[in-house]
Amino acid sequence: MIVDLQGISVMTLVFAKVYGIYFCAVGLAILLNPARIRSWYEGILANKNLAMVGSTIGLIIGAFILATHHLVVPDWPFIITLIGYWGVVMGTAALISDHAVQIVRRIVNQSDAVYRLSGVAWLLLGVFLAMKGFV
């Protein structure tokens, strides 16, 4: 494992940068236009093939994270490992059962206030990861 001067894995810093940017962008999108994001999710869930592709992509990304960054430590890099587990668990669940997709459907049907609160959470996580990765 290659580490930087502070003893942090270079892979950890790459993931922090990538997910920092991703979560900031998605958080802003959810915060500023919850109706558009809800409509996008509804379109995906309405098409079973598209939902399966999304599940497969989530599973692959999660598996890649776990294969390259399985750090179970009492520090911030564990957040990246949790993102990997989230992708593997949700991707697998959605591939195996329509029940998982129905759970996601209930989440999608929430109010704009819930979406905006979610957007704030995504944005804060993105800022945190970006600060860790870029600073």
Phi, psi and omega in degrees: 000129179273131181238156177270190185294335179270004179083012179268135178301138177299323178297321177300316180293322177297312179298320179298319178294311183297310181288332175299311178297314182300309183293326175297312181296313181293320178301315177297318180299315180293317182296317186274334183214069183298326181296320179294317180294317178301315180298319179298312178298318179300320178297320178295314183291335179287338181250105184302323180295318179294321177297321178294320178296316178298319178297317180296317179297316177300318178296315181295315180295316178299317179295321178298316178299312182294326180290331184251347187212058178266079181249112176255090184228153178277058181206176187301330179301340177297334177302319180294319176298319178297323176299319177298313178298321179301314179298317180294313183294310182291319178298315179295315181300317181290330176287325184280322191219141173289342180299319178298321178295323178295324177296316178298321180300320178296322179293319181298328185275022180279170182287166176300325180297319178294318177299315182295320177297319176297319179299321177297316180298315179298317181296316179297318177297318179298316179297316179301309182295319179297319178297319179291322183282320186266341184267000000 
